[in-house]
Amino acid sequence: MGTEHVRLLNEAVSGAEVGAVFDADTARAESVAARCDARVLDDPMVLIKDEALDCVLVASSDGTHEQFVLSALAAGKPVLCEKPLAPEPAACLRVLAAEQEAGQRLVSVGFMRRFDPGYCALRGELGSGGIGAPLLLHCIHRNARATSTASSALISGSAVHEIDIARWLLDDEPESITVHTPRASRQAGGIQDPMLLVVRLRSGVLLDVEVFVNAGYGYDVRCELVGETGTVSLDAPSATVRRGAGFQGRAVAGDWRDRFEEAYRRELQDWADAVRAGESSHAASAWDGYVATAAADAGVRALSSGRTEEVALAEQPVLYR
Ligand code: ISE
C-alpha cells in the first residue's frame, strides 16, 4: 500500500512531493524512493521528526500504526494513517487523547471509499431524498484470496470498511453486531470463510455484510441501500464491457488497489490540499478510526461468542464536539 501511495503522490496528485521514505525492507524503500527522487531514511522516528517534511503517511503493518501516529502528533504534523488506526480500541483512544492534547485534528484515516465516485453518488442520492428514509444496507465484500490466516481478519481487515461506509453514508452509529457462520469454503485453508455480519445501527437501520475473502474470481465490492420509496446501488465499477466469441462481460478488479485507485487518488489530493491550507482533510478522522476499530472488536467478540455483542463507545473528545 505504501508503494501505491508513493506512486499516486508522485504521478497523480498535485502540490505534493514525497521527500523521504522508510520501509523495513530497505531494498523496497530504495526502489520506491528512486522513482520519485526521495531520500531513504533508516529510522522511521527520525523521518517523522525531519523538519524538511510537512506531513507523514503511515502504511506500515497494523500493529505499528499507533507509535508512528503518536510520534507525528508529538511533532505537530498532519498524518494520514492507513486503516485501521490501530487494531485495539484502547490504542485508538490513546491516539485521540494525544490529538486532543495537540489541540487540532491532525489525524486522517485511510478509509478510502469515502472518496470513491460510486459511494459519493450513492450518498448524494440518499441526501436528495430519492429513495426515502433508509431501512437496510446490503453489502458484499469479496477478495480473490485471503491476506491473513485468521478468521477475525475477515471482520477487522475487510468488513470494517463496510462499517465505516455505513456510518458515513447514513450518518449513524453501530449499536450491536451478530456474526453468522455458514459452512466454511474448502478453499479457505481452515478459516471461517465466508461469514455474514448483521449490524444494527442506532437509528434501527440494519446493515448486512457478506464477507468472503477466498472467492477466487477477484475483488468484488457491492452495496445496495434500500429506502422506504426505492433503492440505490453501486454500479459495476469498470468503464467498459468486453465482448468475444460467445461471451460478454466486464473485468473484475484483482484487488482493492485497482478497484479503488481513483478513491485513493482523491483521498491523497484532498489530504495534500488540506495540509497546504492548514486545514483538516475530508478523510475519516481519528474518531472515525476509533469507532471502526471498536465495532470490529465487537464483531470479533460476536464471532467467538456466537451471540449479539454491543458496540460500546467512549465519550467523544472535546475536539470532536
Ligand atoms: C485489505 O487489508 C484492505 O484493506 C482492503 O481495502 C480490503 O478490501 C481487503 O478486504 C483487506 O484484506
Boltz pocket constraint, residues with backbone or C-beta under 6 A from the ligand:
constraints:
  - pocket:
      binder: B
      contacts: [[A, 83], [A, 143], [A, 147], [A, 157], [A, 158], [A, 161], [A, 256]]
      max_distance: 6.0
